[in-house]
């Protein structure tokens, strides 16, 4: 029977940070990890470059059923404190418009320095250990695994969510939370691709364009985002899609009608676009509709826009009626598609949902139901937008949970 002051379940970003935080606070710490090696998800972040965090922090960058819960945690271990710690353990950073990366632009660098710090602090990490059950007797916990049991005074569950299961996220933390009577808000894919209705998407596969996406749920505008959208054979992808996907997925799961209005000219208002279109027609009155839009849109997109407006590409643009002009404007500035589904947890970068934050302390992340039990990272019902926010939540929540557990 092994005994530690603190045992952390999960050796991802939040688990490693929790261990470093607690060990620096002179606690005896052990991490139990169910995969063969730890930190796999870190290696995949930022396309292998690891977008560590973001200098721009705002409540709106984080989503939860309990909006604002994360603020106290992020204030205790903010961006500057995060960068200071990483500087101490060896990461020199570069700032790309607020997006923070290691100077090496290698996610492996981040994992390496975290691993070295764990070794330096004598944190024992045991891999290939499946936690089957955790029981609390008096003030101590007994962790049951396939091979042996481990005793400790405090437990931090940092198992991740169900997103990217190939990196080890299997949702086991939700089961452990429920065994202690915690409510788990249904985990669903977030930062994920959306499937849309329309045969024309097969023609648009591979097209990338600047666009604004406006999510409409049950006829009501919900959330919007702008950037490079990727048009695929199944629907839409790219960062703007990921940013709105949390709300689309949860609405679809609730059997609500979900549409996306795409603005293919997002940097120009409707009236200004009308002027641009009229000037273009005046300057090119000899061109047909397909020719008119060359240089403005991708060729694949041109034919789809014209067809969506119920017009012929051979129509001479100087013959356009006001009604036809309006139809074209509507298709370009307000191209509505019905969202029919979303990609699975395999494709999702993170999950929405998780352990209900109303059952956790907003200053320590300790369970309000079970003293000595803490939660950190993506297992909690907090998810961030793209841009380093989910890692910042992992660093902050891990650090605070580790500090709190080692202070008790």
C-alpha positions as CSV (number, residue, x, y, z in Angstrom):
1,X,0.0,0.0,0.0
2,X,1.6,3.3,-1.1
3,X,0.9,6.5,0.7
4,X,1.2,10.1,-0.5
5,X,-0.1,13.3,0.8
6,X,-1.6,14.1,-2.6
7,X,-2.5,11.9,-5.5
8,X,-3.3,13.4,-8.9
9,X,-5.3,11.4,-11.4
10,X,-4.2,12.3,-14.9
11,X,-0.9,13.6,-16.2
12,X,-2.1,16.1,-18.7
13,X,-1.4,19.9,-18.6
14,X,-3.6,20.5,-15.5
15,X,-2.4,17.4,-13.7
16,X,1.3,18.2,-14.2
17,X,0.8,21.8,-13.2
18,X,-1.1,20.7,-10.1
19,X,1.8,18.4,-9.2
20,X,4.4,21.1,-9.7
21,X,2.4,23.6,-7.6
22,X,1.8,21.1,-4.7
23,X,5.4,19.8,-4.8
24,X,6.8,23.4,-4.7
25,X,4.6,23.8,-1.6
26,X,6.6,20.9,0.0
27,X,3.8,18.2,-0.4
28,X,4.6,14.6,-1.3
29,X,2.9,14.1,-4.6
30,X,2.2,11.2,-6.9
31,X,0.5,11.2,-10.4
32,X,-1.4,8.2,-11.7
33,X,-1.7,8.2,-15.5
34,X,-3.7,5.5,-17.4
35,X,-1.8,5.8,-20.8
36,X,1.8,4.7,-21.5
37,X,3.2,8.2,-21.4
38,X,2.0,11.6,-20.2
39,X,1.2,14.9,-21.8
40,X,0.1,13.5,-25.1
41,X,-2.5,16.2,-25.7
42,X,0.1,19.0,-25.2
43,X,2.0,17.7,-28.2
44,X,-1.0,18.2,-30.4
45,X,-1.8,21.7,-29.3
46,X,-1.3,24.7,-31.7
47,X,-0.6,22.3,-34.6
48,X,2.4,20.9,-32.7
49,X,3.7,24.4,-31.7
50,X,1.8,24.7,-28.4
51,X,-0.2,27.9,-28.1
52,X,0.6,28.2,-24.4
53,X,-1.8,31.0,-23.5
54,X,-3.1,34.3,-24.8
55,X,-2.3,37.8,-23.5
56,X,-5.9,39.0,-24.1
57,X,-8.0,37.6,-21.3
58,X,-11.7,38.3,-20.9
59,X,-14.7,36.5,-19.3
60,X,-16.1,36.1,-22.8
61,X,-13.2,33.8,-23.8
62,X,-14.5,31.1,-21.4
63,X,-17.8,29.3,-21.5
64,X,-19.7,27.4,-18.8
65,X,-23.2,26.8,-17.5
66,X,-21.9,28.9,-14.6
67,X,-20.5,32.0,-16.4
68,X,-17.7,33.8,-14.5
69,X,-16.8,30.8,-12.2
70,X,-13.3,30.7,-13.8
71,X,-12.5,34.4,-13.0
72,X,-11.2,33.8,-9.4
73,X,-9.0,30.9,-10.5
74,X,-7.5,32.8,-13.4
75,X,-6.8,35.8,-11.2
76,X,-4.9,33.7,-8.8
77,X,-2.6,32.3,-11.5
78,X,-2.9,34.8,-14.4
79,X,-1.1,35.0,-17.7
80,X,1.9,36.9,-16.4
81,X,2.3,34.4,-13.5
82,X,2.0,31.6,-16.0
83,X,4.7,33.1,-18.2
84,X,7.0,33.7,-15.2
85,X,6.7,30.1,-14.2
86,X,7.5,28.8,-17.7
87,X,10.4,31.2,-17.9
88,X,11.7,29.7,-14.6
89,X,11.6,26.2,-15.9
90,X,13.1,27.0,-19.3
91,X,10.5,28.2,-21.8
92,X,11.4,31.5,-23.6
93,X,8.2,32.6,-25.3
94,X,7.3,34.5,-28.5
95,X,4.2,36.7,-28.8
96,X,2.2,36.5,-32.0
97,X,-0.5,39.1,-31.8
98,X,-1.3,38.1,-28.3
99,X,-1.0,34.3,-29.0
100,X,1.9,32.9,-26.9
101,X,4.2,30.1,-28.2
102,X,7.5,28.7,-27.0
103,X,10.3,30.3,-28.9
104,X,11.2,26.9,-30.2
105,X,7.7,26.6,-31.7
106,X,7.8,23.0,-30.5
107,X,5.1,21.6,-28.2
108,X,7.6,18.9,-27.2
109,X,9.7,21.7,-25.5
110,X,6.8,22.5,-23.2
111,X,6.3,18.9,-22.3
112,X,10.1,18.3,-21.8
113,X,10.5,21.2,-19.3
114,X,7.4,20.1,-17.4
115,X,8.7,16.6,-17.2
116,X,12.1,17.8,-16.0
117,X,10.5,20.0,-13.3
118,X,8.5,17.0,-12.1
119,X,11.7,14.9,-11.8
120,X,13.5,17.8,-10.1
121,X,10.6,18.1,-7.5
122,X,10.7,14.3,-7.0
123,X,7.1,13.8,-8.2
124,X,6.5,10.2,-8.9
125,X,4.6,9.6,-12.1
126,X,3.2,6.1,-12.7
127,X,1.9,5.3,-16.1
128,X,-0.4,2.5,-17.4
129,X,-2.5,2.7,-14.2
130,X,-6.3,2.4,-14.5
131,X,-8.1,3.9,-11.6
132,X,-11.2,1.8,-11.0
133,X,-12.6,3.4,-7.8
134,X,-11.8,6.0,-5.2
135,X,-13.1,5.5,-1.6
136,X,-12.9,7.9,1.3
137,X,-12.7,6.7,4.8
138,X,-12.4,9.4,7.5
139,X,-9.9,11.9,6.3
140,X,-8.1,9.6,3.8
141,X,-8.7,8.3,0.3
142,X,-8.0,4.8,-1.0
143,X,-7.5,4.6,-4.8
144,X,-8.2,1.2,-6.3
145,X,-6.3,0.3,-9.5
146,X,-5.9,-2.9,-11.5
147,X,-2.7,-3.8,-9.7
148,X,-2.6,-2.2,-6.3
149,X,-4.2,0.4,-4.0
150,X,-2.9,3.8,-3.1
151,X,-3.7,5.8,0.0
152,X,-3.5,9.6,0.3
153,X,-5.0,12.5,2.2
154,X,-6.2,14.5,-0.8
155,X,-7.1,13.7,-4.4
156,X,-7.0,16.0,-7.5
157,X,-9.0,14.6,-10.5
158,X,-7.4,16.0,-13.6
159,X,-8.4,13.4,-16.2
160,X,-9.4,15.6,-19.0
161,X,-12.7,15.3,-20.9
162,X,-13.7,13.0,-23.8
163,X,-12.2,15.1,-26.6
164,X,-9.3,13.7,-28.6
165,X,-9.5,10.2,-27.0
166,X,-6.4,9.1,-28.9
167,X,-4.4,11.3,-26.5
168,X,-5.9,9.5,-23.5
169,X,-9.1,11.5,-22.7
170,X,-11.7,8.8,-22.0
171,X,-14.2,10.5,-19.8
172,X,-13.2,8.4,-16.8
173,X,-13.0,11.5,-14.5
174,X,-16.8,12.0,-15.0
175,X,-17.4,8.5,-13.6
176,X,-15.2,9.2,-10.6
177,X,-17.0,12.5,-10.0
178,X,-20.4,10.9,-10.1
179,X,-19.3,8.2,-7.6
180,X,-18.8,11.0,-5.1
181,X,-22.3,12.4,-5.9
182,X,-21.2,15.2,-8.2
183,X,-23.4,16.3,-11.0
184,X,-21.8,16.2,-14.5
185,X,-23.2,18.4,-17.2
186,X,-23.5,16.4,-20.4
187,X,-20.1,16.5,-22.1
188,X,-20.4,17.3,-25.8
189,X,-17.7,18.1,-28.5
190,X,-16.6,21.7,-28.7
191,X,-14.1,23.4,-31.0
192,X,-15.3,21.0,-33.7
193,X,-16.4,20.9,-37.3
194,X,-20.1,21.3,-38.2
195,X,-22.0,19.3,-40.8
196,X,-24.4,21.2,-43.0
197,X,-27.2,20.5,-45.4
198,X,-26.6,21.1,-49.1
199,X,-25.2,19.2,-52.1
200,X,-23.2,22.3,-53.1
201,X,-20.8,21.6,-50.3
202,X,-19.2,18.8,-52.3
203,X,-18.4,21.4,-55.0
204,X,-16.9,23.8,-52.4
205,X,-14.6,21.2,-50.8
206,X,-11.2,22.8,-50.2
207,X,-12.2,26.4,-50.5
208,X,-10.9,28.7,-47.8
209,X,-12.2,32.3,-47.5
210,X,-12.6,35.2,-45.1
211,X,-16.1,35.1,-43.8
212,X,-18.3,35.9,-40.8
213,X,-20.4,33.2,-39.3
214,X,-23.7,34.0,-37.5
215,X,-25.2,31.2,-35.6
216,X,-29.0,31.2,-35.5
217,X,-30.8,28.9,-33.0
218,X,-34.6,28.6,-33.3
219,X,-34.6,31.8,-35.4
220,X,-32.7,33.9,-32.9
221,X,-29.1,35.1,-33.4
222,X,-26.9,33.4,-30.9
223,X,-23.2,34.1,-31.5
224,X,-20.9,35.1,-34.3
225,X,-17.3,35.0,-35.3
226,X,-15.1,36.1,-38.2
227,X,-12.0,34.7,-39.8
228,X,-10.8,32.1,-42.3
229,X,-13.6,29.6,-42.9
230,X,-12.9,26.2,-44.5
231,X,-15.6,24.9,-46.8
232,X,-15.7,21.1,-46.9
233,X,-17.7,18.3,-48.5
234,X,-19.6,17.9,-45.3
235,X,-20.1,21.6,-44.2
236,X,-17.8,24.1,-42.5
237,X,-14.6,24.1,-40.5
238,X,-11.8,26.5,-39.5
239,X,-11.4,28.7,-36.4
240,X,-14.7,30.7,-36.8
241,X,-16.6,27.4,-37.0
242,X,-14.8,26.1,-33.9
243,X,-15.6,29.3,-32.0
244,X,-19.4,29.0,-32.6
245,X,-19.5,25.2,-32.5
246,X,-20.0,24.9,-28.7
247,X,-23.4,26.6,-28.9
248,X,-24.4,24.8,-32.2
249,X,-23.6,21.4,-30.8
250,X,-25.5,22.0,-27.5
251,X,-28.5,23.4,-29.4
252,X,-28.5,20.4,-31.8
253,X,-28.3,18.0,-28.8
254,X,-31.4,19.8,-27.4
255,X,-33.2,19.1,-30.8
256,X,-33.3,22.8,-31.7
257,X,-33.2,24.2,-35.2
258,X,-29.7,25.4,-36.0
259,X,-28.7,27.5,-39.0
260,X,-25.6,29.5,-39.9
261,X,-25.7,32.7,-41.9
262,X,-22.4,33.1,-43.8
263,X,-21.2,36.6,-44.8
264,X,-18.7,36.2,-47.6
265,X,-17.8,39.9,-47.6
266,X,-17.4,40.4,-43.8
267,X,-15.3,43.6,-43.9
268,X,-17.8,45.7,-45.7
269,X,-21.3,46.7,-44.6
270,X,-24.3,45.9,-46.8
271,X,-24.8,49.4,-48.2
272,X,-21.1,49.8,-49.1
273,X,-21.2,46.3,-50.7
274,X,-24.2,47.5,-52.9
275,X,-22.1,50.4,-54.1
276,X,-19.1,48.1,-54.8
277,X,-21.4,45.8,-56.8
278,X,-22.9,48.6,-58.8
279,X,-19.5,50.1,-59.6
280,X,-18.2,46.6,-60.6
281,X,-21.2,46.2,-63.0
282,X,-20.7,49.7,-64.5
283,X,-17.0,49.0,-65.1
284,X,-17.7,45.5,-66.6
285,X,-21.1,45.8,-68.3
286,X,-19.9,43.4,-71.0
287,X,-19.3,40.6,-68.6
288,X,-21.7,37.8,-67.6
289,X,-22.3,37.0,-63.9
290,X,-19.6,34.3,-63.6
291,X,-17.1,36.7,-65.1
292,X,-18.2,39.6,-62.9
293,X,-17.1,37.8,-59.7
294,X,-13.7,36.6,-60.9
295,X,-11.2,38.2,-58.7
296,X,-13.7,38.7,-55.9
297,X,-14.4,35.1,-54.9
298,X,-13.0,31.6,-55.5
299,X,-14.2,30.2,-58.8
300,X,-15.9,27.2,-57.1
301,X,-17.8,29.7,-54.8
302,X,-18.9,31.9,-57.7
303,X,-21.0,29.2,-59.3
304,X,-22.6,28.2,-56.0
305,X,-23.5,31.8,-55.1
306,X,-25.1,32.4,-58.5
307,X,-27.0,29.1,-58.4
308,X,-28.2,29.9,-54.8
309,X,-29.5,33.2,-56.1
310,X,-31.5,31.2,-58.8
311,X,-29.7,33.0,-61.6
312,X,-27.7,31.9,-64.6
313,X,-24.0,32.5,-64.8
314,X,-24.4,33.4,-68.5
315,X,-26.7,36.3,-67.6
316,X,-25.2,39.6,-68.8
317,X,-24.6,41.6,-65.6
318,X,-25.8,44.8,-67.2
319,X,-29.2,43.1,-67.6
320,X,-29.6,42.4,-63.8
321,X,-32.9,43.6,-62.4
322,X,-33.1,45.2,-58.9
323,X,-34.8,42.0,-57.6
324,X,-32.0,39.9,-59.0
325,X,-29.4,42.2,-57.5
326,X,-31.1,41.9,-54.1
327,X,-31.0,38.1,-54.4
328,X,-27.3,38.1,-55.2
329,X,-26.6,40.5,-52.3
330,X,-28.5,38.2,-49.9
331,X,-26.6,35.2,-51.0
332,X,-23.2,36.9,-50.6
333,X,-23.9,38.7,-47.3
334,X,-26.4,36.3,-45.7
335,X,-25.8,32.8,-47.1
336,X,-28.0,30.6,-44.8
337,X,-27.3,26.9,-44.3
338,X,-28.9,24.4,-42.0
339,X,-26.6,22.7,-39.5
340,X,-27.4,19.0,-39.3
341,X,-24.7,17.6,-37.1
342,X,-21.1,17.8,-35.9
343,X,-18.0,15.7,-35.8
344,X,-17.3,13.3,-32.9
345,X,-15.1,13.6,-29.8
346,X,-12.3,12.2,-32.0
347,X,-12.2,15.5,-34.0
348,X,-13.0,17.9,-31.1
349,X,-10.2,19.9,-29.5
350,X,-12.1,20.2,-26.2
351,X,-15.5,19.4,-24.7
352,X,-18.2,21.6,-23.3
353,X,-19.9,20.3,-20.1
354,X,-18.2,18.5,-17.2
355,X,-18.3,18.6,-13.4
356,X,-20.8,21.2,-12.4
357,X,-18.9,24.2,-11.0
358,X,-21.7,25.1,-8.6
359,X,-20.5,22.1,-6.6
360,X,-16.9,23.4,-6.4
361,X,-15.2,26.2,-4.4
362,X,-14.6,29.1,-6.8
363,X,-11.4,29.9,-5.0
364,X,-9.8,26.5,-4.4
365,X,-11.6,24.0,-6.7
366,X,-12.2,21.8,-3.8
367,X,-15.4,19.7,-3.8
368,X,-18.2,21.3,-1.8
369,X,-19.5,17.7,-1.2
370,X,-16.3,15.9,-0.4
371,X,-13.5,17.6,1.6
372,X,-10.1,16.8,0.3
373,X,-11.3,16.2,-3.3
374,X,-10.3,18.7,-6.0
375,X,-10.9,19.0,-9.7
376,X,-8.7,20.7,-12.4
377,X,-8.6,21.2,-16.1
378,X,-11.1,20.1,-18.8
379,X,-13.0,17.6,-16.5
380,X,-14.6,20.8,-15.1
381,X,-17.4,22.5,-16.9
382,X,-15.2,25.3,-18.3
383,X,-14.1,25.4,-21.9
384,X,-12.3,28.2,-23.8
385,X,-12.3,29.6,-27.3
386,X,-9.4,28.9,-29.7
387,X,-6.2,30.7,-29.0
388,X,-4.5,29.2,-25.9
389,X,-7.5,29.7,-23.5
390,X,-8.0,26.0,-22.8
391,X,-4.4,25.6,-21.8
392,X,-4.5,28.7,-19.7
393,X,-7.5,27.2,-17.8
394,X,-5.4,24.0,-17.4
395,X,-2.4,25.9,-16.0
396,X,-4.5,28.1,-13.7
397,X,-6.9,25.4,-12.4
398,X,-4.0,22.9,-12.0
399,X,-1.9,25.5,-10.1
400,X,-4.8,26.6,-7.8
401,X,-5.9,23.0,-7.1
402,X,-2.3,22.0,-6.3
403,X,-1.8,25.0,-4.0
404,X,-5.1,24.5,-2.2
405,X,-4.6,20.8,-1.7
406,X,-1.1,21.3,-0.3
407,X,-2.2,24.1,2.0
408,X,-4.7,21.8,3.8
